[in-house]
Amino acid sequence: MSTTVSTVTIAAAHPSSTIVNVSEDADLRLIRVLASSTTDPSAFESTCSSLIASGDAAGLLRTVIFQNGAITGLLDESYSVDECVSAFSLLAALLGRVGNADAEKELVGALVDSICSADEGGAGKREKRSAMVAALFNLRSDGVEKTRLLAKIVELADTASLAPGMPKGASALADMLESNALQATLDLWGAIPDIERRALYRSIVKAMDAGLAQLAEDGKGERGAASVEVEAERKIKATKERKQTYLSLILETYSESQVDAEALSYAQEASTGAIRDPISLFSYQQSLLHLPAVRALQQKSPQTSALYDLLKIFHEGKLQDYRDFTAMPDKSSVFTNFDLDEEECMKNMCLLSLISLAGEHEEIPYTAIASTLDIKEDQVEKWVILGVSSGLMEAKMDQLRKVVLVQRCAVRKFGPNEWAALKIRLDKWKSNVRGVLHALKTSGASASVDGQ
């Protein structure tokens, strides 16, 4: 091509909102660049030049967007990513001169469609498309638009750039997709409708699925060094956790009247994930049971009803509840139906039962733990260590007295019984404080008498 994007430059990292500030004839040079990949460059240039002369920014954008090859030509391998983004940023800056909010939004959507509808063309073109949408994202200020653009960026991004668990700063996109950070960002953008949030969260879940598939593919073949395998497992765990987090966020966007087949599908997947790993996202998954889409599993089918019942046990029940459930012929098939590992479920249920016990008592005899978990007394310390390492409890073991001293514990369920237990503890604390104050008052009065 005779014309290259390198002649079009943008000062600093923030493209100007008007082309004229970049260069007096930058718009004309941009059109020549875009024309070179169209079927009739001369006619295209002539039409665009007339629109530029008349100041019709909307007309110019529509002409470029709907002219076959004009934008997709920037994806040609003869242009670097920086050149491609520089040219596209100049084009996107025209949006600020349209002068009609509805027309702007329509053209933003059309621009994105023109980029994303291009043939795949390998990783190089995918990187350029992602960078072009990112440039448009940085130029827009409307919260809904930015939410939609971010979803497109996630869809186009390389899975490696989305992987959670990397050092902070290694990938700006991965950092942005940390759930608390993203929700705070969305709140800053204004009132983002649930349907828009849902679409964004859905794209993140799909990206995590792609990441897990890639990690599984990378893990095939010969086994590597132990450190490599540990790192791979860490990445898989972090990716699964991020996926589970966003499945929960998707479900939070559904009201009772909005629950549809897709919502039920997500509810089923999220419930299965919460049962497989009830520990890692313990606090985050506490509200899962009460979400409309998850509650609706009770009516969907006998299989999903059993899944809901099992989820409820993992949220609130104890080991005996779990055993009673597995003994029911119409319930036990849930493990096969949803590919759940019974041995792993039993282990997690024992751990959760220990957490419940620790939440009820400040001092627990070894015999009580052995009875609750149906284990031998010499196995108690192993389970206490597992409980502490899970982060759900803090405790010390008095091996001479054979008791566990609970210092802190997560609460699995907070109902009337838990309120009553809290009242008892607060009353005890108040009584202790009164005792201390009385002792201080008595000692102060005694010291005063002695001083006389």
C-alpha positions, 0 to 999 in steps of 0.5 A, spaced: 500 500 500 502 506 498 499 510 504 501 508 511 498 509 518 505 511 520 503 518 517 497 519 522 500 520 529 496 521 536 500 525 541 500 522 548 496 516 550 489 520 550 487 521 543 484 528 542 476 528 542 477 532 535 481 530 529 483 538 528 487 538 534 491 532 531 493 535 525 489 540 520 489 535 514 489 528 519 482 526 517 483 527 509 490 523 510 486 518 514 480 517 509 486 515 504 489 510 508 482 507 509 480 508 502 486 503 500 483 497 502 476 499 499 473 496 492 473 503 489 478 508 493 477 514 488 469 514 489 470 512 497 475 518 497 470 523 494 464 521 498 468 522 504 471 528 502 465 532 501 462 529 508 468 532 511 467 539 507 460 539 509 462 537 517 457 531 517 461 527 522 455 522 522 455 521 515 462 520 514 462 515 520 456 511 516 460 511 510 466 508 513 463 503 517 458 500 511 464 501 506 466 494 505 474 493 507 474 500 509 475 499 517 477 491 516 483 493 512 486 496 518 487 489 520 492 487 514 498 485 517 502 490 513 500 495 519 502 494 526 497 494 532 500 501 534 498 504 527 492 500 527 489 503 533 492 510 532 488 510 525 482 507 529 482 512 534 482 518 529 476 515 526 472 514 533 474 521 535 469 523 530 463 521 535 464 527 539 462 531 533 456 527 531 451 532 536 446 527 537 446 522 543 442 517 540 446 517 533 452 517 537 450 510 541 448 507 534 454 509 531 458 506 537 455 499 536 456 499 528 463 501 529 464 495 534 460 490 529 464 492 524 470 490 528 468 484 531 464 481 524 471 481 521 474 474 519 478 471 525 484 471 521 489 468 527 492 471 533 494 478 530 488 480 527 484 478 534 489 482 538 488 488 533 481 488 534 481 488 541 486 494 541 481 497 537 475 496 541 479 498 547 481 505 544 474 506 543 472 504 550 477 509 553 474 515 548 467 514 551 464 516 557 457 513 558 457 508 563 452 503 559 457 504 553 463 502 557 460 496 560 458 493 553 465 495 550 468 492 556 464 485 554 467 486 547 474 487 550 473 480 554 470 476 548 476 478 544 482 478 549 487 473 549 486 468 555 492 469 558 491 476 559 485 475 563 488 469 567 487 471 575 492 470 580 497 474 576 502 479 580 498 485 580 500 490 574 502 484 570 495 485 566 491 491 567 485 487 564 486 481 569 486 486 575 480 490 572 476 483 572 477 482 580 470 482 582 470 487 587 474 492 583 469 491 577 463 492 581 466 498 584 468 501 577 461 499 574 458 503 580 462 509 579 460 509 571 453 510 574 446 506 574 448 500 570 442 496 568 442 489 571 441 486 564 448 490 562 451 487 568 449 480 566 451 481 559 458 483 562 459 477 567 456 472 562 462 474 557 467 473 563 464 466 565 465 464 558 472 467 558 474 463 564 471 457 561 476 458 555 482 459 560 480 453 563 480 449 557 487 452 555 490 450 561 487 443 560 490 443 553 497 445 556 497 440 561 497 434 557 503 430 555 509 429 559 509 431 566 513 437 568 517 439 574 513 439 581 513 447 581 510 447 574 505 443 576 503 446 582 503 453 579 498 450 574 494 447 579 494 454 582 492 457 576 486 452 575 484 454 582 484 461 581 480 461 574 475 456 577 474 461 583 473 467 578 468 463 574 464 461 580 464 468 583 461 471 576 456 465 576 454 468 582 454 475 580 450 473 574 444 470 578 444 476 582 441 480 576 435 476 576 429 477 579 423 472 581 419 474 575 425 474 570 428 467 571 428 463 565 431 457 562 438 461 561 438 463 569 436 456 571 442 453 567 447 458 570 443 456 577 445 449 576 452 450 574 453 455 580 450 450 585 454 445 582 460 449 583 458 451 590 458 444 592 464 442 589 468 447 593 464 450 599 470 453 602 474 457 597 468 462 596 465 461 603 463 468 604 461 470 597 457 463 596 453 464 603 447 468 599 447 463 593 441 459 596 436 465 597 437 467 590 431 467 586 434 463 580 437 458 585 430 457 589 427 455 582 431 449 581 426 446 586 421 446 581 425 445 575 425 437 575 426 432 581 434 432 579 435 439 580 430 439 586 435 434 589 441 438 587 438 444 591 437 440 597 444 438 597 446 445 596 442 447 602 445 442 606 452 444 604 450 451 606 446 450 613 447 442 615 451 438 618 454 431 617 448 427 619 444 431 615 448 429 609 448 422 611 441 422 611 440 425 604 445 420 601 441 414 604 435 416 600 434 412 594 431 418 590 437 423 592 443 419 592 443 419 584 445 427 584 452 425 585 452 421 578 447 426 575 452 432 576 458 429 576 460 430 584 465 426 587 462 423 593 469 422 597 470 430 596 463 431 598 464 427 604 471 431 606 468 438 605 462 436 609 466 433 615 470 440 615 463 444 615 460 440 620 467 442 624 466 449 623 459 449 625 461 446 632 466 451 633 461 456 632 457 453 637 462 452 643 468 456 645 471 450 648 470 443 644 472 436 647 476 432 643 470 427 644 465 431 641 469 432 635 470 425 634 463 424 635 460 429 630 465 427 625 464 420 626 472 419 627 477 416 632 479 421 637 486 420 634 484 423 628 481 430 631 487 434 631 488 432 623 481 435 622 482 441 627 489 443 623 484 442 616 479 447 619 484 452 621 488 452 614 481 453 611 481 460 614 474 459 616 476 458 624 482 460 628 483 455 634 488 452 639 489 445 641 490 443 649 493 436 648 493 435 655 486 437 657 484 434 650 480 440 648 480 445 642 479 452 644 476 456 639 478 464 638 474 465 631 470 462 627 465 463 620 458 463 621 455 458 616 447 460 618 445 465 622 438 464 625 434 465 631 438 460 635 445 464 633 441 470 635 440 467 642 447 464 642 450 471 641 445 474 646 448 469 651 455 471 649 454 479 650 450 478 657 457 474 659 461 479 656 457 485 660 457 481 666 465 480 665 466 488 664 461 490 670 466 485 674 472 488 672 469 495 673 467 493 680 474 491 681 477 497 679 472 501 683 474 497 689 481 498 688 481 505 687 477 506 693 482 502 697 488 506 695 484 512 697 483 510 704 490 507 704 493 514 702 489 518 708 
